[in-house]
Amino acid sequence: MDSLRRFLAASLSLCLVGCSNSAPTNSAPTAPTLPSYSISGTVFETTNGVSRPLADSILKLYVGPTDPAGYTGLLSAEQVNTDSTGRYSLQVPRSRVFVSVWGKLQPCIASGFVSKDTTLNVQVGAVALSGADGAVITGVVYELIPDGRRPLRGATAWLDIGQEAYVANTETDESGRFSLCGLNTNARLDVYADGYQPYAHAEFVSGAKDSYFEFEFTH
């Protein structure tokens, strides 16, 4: 009997050390690391015909699919700053990138397809660039008064490619006219006029062709 007790005790000790009721687990496969590429460039500001690098400025980089159809809403936003020489840099996966400069007029969209290290310079200023690639969106903004139309100066026009990702903006001149360029994707055109009714108008625009709009506001 004593021998049996010693055998059972020894067997129990071995099981406590080496036995397990849990099923064997398989470690989760490691997701492959996607390659990344550098997108970099210089931001230039043009004033009175003179272009200079724009230092210490905030940029929003909207990173999305490479599908050129646009306005998909599948965007992520990254924020970077230009350095003292106006340069910026960011690592991104294979993607389509739009660069927007915070707090500046940027009439032309700055975008590029990134499948290798890519340079994308950005221009800001009040005047749209002549000869820029992509569709041109033009229009006139006016207020309706008893005598007819009166051009509205200083109304703002923005291009939104989805999720409030504004990638170009400008203001109307003394003739109430505006111009936005470099549109190579579908977008929404928003026009705002402070102190008027309605406060804003919106139109959907195609990057496949030039477009012209007229927007009427009243007090």
N, C-alpha and C positions, 0 to 999 in steps of 0.2 A: 504493500500500500504506500509506504513511504517513497518507494522508487517511482510509483505512478504519479504521486504528487509532484516529485522533483521533475519528472518528464513534462508534465502539463505546465508547470511554472516556467520551465525553460522555453517551451514552445510559445507560450504567451509572450514572454520577453522578446523572443525573436520576431514575433508578428508585430509587436508594438514598435519595434525598430524598423522593420522592413516592409510591413504590409500596408496597403492603402486601398480604401474602397473607391477612391475617385478615379474616373476614367482618364486615360492619358490625354494631355492637351497638346494641340498643335499651335505653334507660335504663328501669329498673323504675318502674312507676307509683307515685306517692306515695299512701300510704294516707290516706284522708280522716280528718281530726281529729274525733273524736266530741265533741259538746258536753259540758261539765261543769257541775255545779250545786253550790251550797253547801248542806251540811247542818250545822246548828249548833244550839246550845241550851245550857241550864244544867243541871248536875247538882245535885240537892237531896238532902240527907240528913236524915231524920226521926228524932229521938231524943226519947223521952218526949213525943210529940205536937208537938214543935217542929221545924219544917223550916228548914234553913239551906243556902245554897250550899256545895258541896264543892269547895274550892280545891286546886290542885296534886295532882290525882288522875289515875291512868293509866286510859285508856279503850281498849278494843278495839272497833273498828268492823268488823263482818263485812258485806262488800258482795257481793251476789249477784244472780241474775236476778230479774226482776219477777214471774215466774210464782209465784202464791201456793201452789202445791202443796207446796213445802217439802221439806226433807231430800233435796236433790239432790246435795250435796257440792260444788257449783260455787260456792265461796266464796273470796274473798280477804280477808285480814285487814290492817287498818291500825291503827296505834297513834298516839294523840294524848293530850295532857295538858290538863286544865282549867287555866285561868289563875287569878289571885288572886281573881277574882269567881265562879269556878265554871263559866265558859263554855268551850266547845270549838267548833271549826270544822274542816271538811274539805271539799275539792273531790272530787266523785265523778261518774261518768257516770250516765245513767239506770239506776236499779237499785233494789233493795230493801236497806235497811240496818238492821242490828241493832246496838244500842249496849250494851256490857257494861262494867261498872265493876270494875276489878281490885281484889281484896282486900276487897270489901264485899258484904254481903247485898243481893241485888236480887231480891225475890220476883216482880216483874212484868217481863215482857219489854218492852223499849223498841224499837220498830221502826217504819219508815215507808217508803212508796214515794216515791222521789225522781225527779220529772220536771221539777222547777223548784226554785228556792231554797227550802229546807224547814227549818222549826224543829222540833226534837224534843227536848223536855226529858226528863230521866231522874230517877227517884226510887229512892233506896236506903234501906234500913232493915230492921228485923226483921219488920215487919208488912206483909202484902200489902194493896194498895189495894182498897178496896171500890168497886164500880162500874167497874172497869177493863174496857176492851173486850177481847174474845177469850175463849177457854175458860179455865175454872178447873180446875186439877189439885190434888186434895186426897188425903190419905192418912194412915195411921197406921203407925208403926214400933214394933215391940215385940220383946222377947226372950222366949223360951220357957223357963220355969223349972218345977220340979216342981209348983208350985201353980197353974200356968197362965200367963197372959200378964202381963208387966210392961212398961209403956210405956218407950220409950227416949227420953230427952231428949238433944238435941245431935247427933243423926244429921243428916247433910246430904243434901239433895235438889237435883239439878241438872237443867236442861233443855239438851240438846245438839241443835243443828239440823244437825249434820254436820261431819266432820273435827275433832272435839273443839272445836267452836265452842259453848262454854257461854254461854248468853244469859240465864239466870236461875238463882238459887240461894237456898236458905233453910235453916233448921235446925228440927228438931222442938222443940216446947215440952214442958212438964212432963207433958203428956198423951200425948206421942209423936206429936202431930199436926203436919202441915205443910200449907201452901197456896202454890201458885204460880199466877200469873194473867197474863192478856194473851196467852195462847197463840193465835196466828193462823196457825200452820203445823204440819206434822207434825214430830215431834221424838222424841227418846229421853229417857226419865226414868231417871236414875241415882240410886240411894240408897246411901249409904255409912255404915258404922258401925264405927269403929275398935275393934279388940280383939274383934270378934265373927266368927262363921262363918255364912254366907259373909261376906266383907268387903263385897261390893257386890251389889245387885240391879239389873236393868235391865228396863224395859218400854217398848214403843213406844206413843206417844200421838198422838191426832189433835187438830188445832186446830179441828175442826168441832163438838166437843161437850165438855161437862164430863166429867171422869173421876175415879174414886175407886179407891185401891189400898190394900192391906194388905201390909206387908213383915215377915217373921218372921226374926229372927236368934237364934243360940244361941252360947254360949261354947264 
